[in-house]
Amino acid sequence: MPRHAQILDSAAGPLPSPAEWQSHSPVALLRNVLRLTAPNPGFMTGPGTNSYLVGDPRTGFIAIDPGPADADHVARLWAAASHVDGSGGNLKLIVCTHSHPDHSPGAKPLQDLCAQAGVAVAVWGLASAPTARANSQFVPDITLAHGQRLLLSPATEGAPCHTLLAIHTPGHAANHVCLLLEEDGLLFTGDHILNGSTTVIDPPDGNMGHYLHSLDVLHQQCTEYGVEFILPAHGHPLPKALDAIAHLKAHRLKREAKIAAVMRANPNGDPDQWLPLAYDDVDPRLWPVAKRSLLAHVEHIQWLQSAGSGT
């Protein structure tokens, strides 16, 4: 069973407005999990991109999603990862959940800070696929394999370890990875699962079929490891992890069914004509973004139709 008694972020709930967040100091979610939100609030990022530090001064820290290449944010991450004596830069490795520009560009500057302190720290993750956009190019130092474990071990015998299990979750991005903190039953979901908004699936790097399958994989892993909380890259933690995943999949399938019905009723239409009918319950100002996910749903619907016909 997970060793934590309760997550410390009592504000877990709906996504707050950016003004209610601060980017100056790390927030302790558990004694071995810190969150530092990058100062990049916006329409697509909510209050900003959450960077996480997993570990403690005895084991060192793993930085998850160092965020954009913001020098002040990177310096705060470096300082937050402190040695027992309080000096910063006690990082053991850096992991990027995927290659989007608010997640991975901070990795190299953070790595450089470590190097200036005389410590070589590798960047882990999956390289961006050929389908990635020009602003989402990323090549890690070390490729992170599905099912691989990243372990922080203390020098003191009997002190707790921290183990992150890598789970390849394509869908939002072809190279997306979630990370499960085994000892504490926490799932770091990057952009695959968010709090307060629905993840955009943007073909060709985004794929709705892969996204739905990845949700099933996460549900299975969360069941196996007793995961209770989801820690997304945007917004507060989500409680009741299994319920959150099930609700998200049901929402996606309901939207897909609505899109399929619109397509059947308007067989000679195109995505621009289907969009206002399939997303009539969404603010029209969001339709340009919703169109990306509509295209991913259309692609998935057509694939299912082709598979069903045997062609």
QUIKANOR-V721515 format. One line per field, one symbol per residue. phi: phi as a letter, one per 40 degrees, with the letter a starting at -180 (. if undefined). psi: psi as a letter, one per 40 degrees, with the letter a starting at -180 (. if undefined). A space follows every 50 residues. Layout:
BEGIN
phi = ???
psi = ???
END
This chain:
BEGIN
phi = .dcccacccccdidcccdccbbbcbcbccacbbbbbcccbcidcbgchcc cbbbhadccgbbcbfcgccbdccccccdcccccdcgccgccbabbbcacc ccbbcccccccccccccgbcbcbbibcccdcccccbcabccbcccdgcbb bbbccccgcccbbbccbcbcicacbcbbbbcccbgbbcbfccbbbhabcc bbccccacccccccccccccccccbgcbbbbccagcdbcfdccccccccc cccccccccccccccbcccbdcccdcccbccbddcccdcccccdcccddc cccccccccgc
psi = iieidiiegeehaihiiddeiiediihhdieehihhhiffiadeebeihh iihhaiddeaihhhgeaighddddddddddgiideeiaffhdihhhdaei eedddeddddddddddeehhhihiahiiideiidefhhhidhhhiheihh hhhidhheiiihhhhhhhgicdidfhhihhhddefihhebedhiheihhh hgiedihdddddddddddddddddefhdihhiehiiihigdddddddddd dddddddddddddddgdeiiddddddddfeeihddedddddddddddddd ddddddddee.
END
